[in-house]
Amino acid sequence: MGIISWIILGLLAGAIAKILLPGRDPGGLVGTTLIGIVGAFIGGWAASHFFNHPVAKHFYDGATWISAIGGALVLLIVYRLLFGNSRSRR
């Protein structure tokens, strides 16, 4: 997969992570989108290095999607833990 595919996968993974983990995010839509993109890259890297599963060459591989969504979820949780109280709540 090329870099554009990973960005698109990250956008979708960020949206899915947001659906799976609803609530208020400190960064809003833009922050969640960026977390999804970075999470896709980190999830793909972790899958290929730690779980011995090479990154798929095509966009529709289930393991690639799971690793991207998992990476986005982990980053979203860490982001909420670190910066969750920095935004005023109404």
SVG drawing of the C-alpha trace seen along z (x, -y; Angstrom):
<svg xmlns="http://www.w3.org/2000/svg" viewBox="-22 -26 32 39">
<polyline fill="none" stroke="black" stroke-width="0.4" points="0.0,0.0 1.2,-3.5 1.2,-6.5 -2.1,-7.8 -3.8,-4.4 -2.4,-4.6 -3.8,-8.1 -7.2,-7.1 -7.1,-4.0 -6.1,-6.2 -9.0,-8.6 -11.4,-5.7 -9.7,-4.0 -10.0,-7.3 -13.7,-7.5 -14.2,-3.9 -12.2,-4.4 -14.3,-7.5 -17.5,-5.4 -16.1,-2.6 -15.0,-5.1 -17.6,-7.9 -17.2,-10.9 -15.6,-14.3 -12.1,-14.5 -9.7,-17.3 -8.7,-17.8 -12.1,-17.6 -12.6,-16.3 -9.2,-17.4 -7.4,-15.9 -9.3,-12.6 -8.6,-12.5 -4.9,-13.0 -4.8,-10.4 -6.5,-8.0 -3.8,-8.6 -1.0,-8.2 -2.7,-5.2 -2.9,-3.5 0.8,-3.9 1.7,-2.8 -0.8,0.1 0.7,1.3 4.3,0.9 3.4,2.8 1.7,5.6 4.7,6.1 7.4,5.9 5.8,7.3 3.2,9.7 5.2,10.9 2.4,10.1 3.6,8.2 1.7,5.2 -0.6,6.2 0.0,5.1 -3.7,4.4 -6.2,2.1 -8.8,4.7 -6.8,7.0 -8.7,7.6 -5.6,7.8 -4.4,4.4 -7.7,2.8 -7.7,4.3 -4.2,3.2 -5.0,-0.4 -8.2,-0.6 -6.4,0.8 -3.5,-1.7 -6.1,-4.5 -7.9,-3.3 -4.7,-3.1 -3.6,-6.6 -7.1,-8.0 -7.1,-6.5 -3.6,-7.8 -4.5,-11.2 -7.6,-11.4 -5.7,-10.4 -3.0,-13.0 -5.0,-16.0 -8.6,-15.1 -8.9,-17.8 -7.3,-20.6 -10.5,-21.6 -13.3,-23.3 -16.4,-21.2 -19.9,-22.5"/>
</svg>
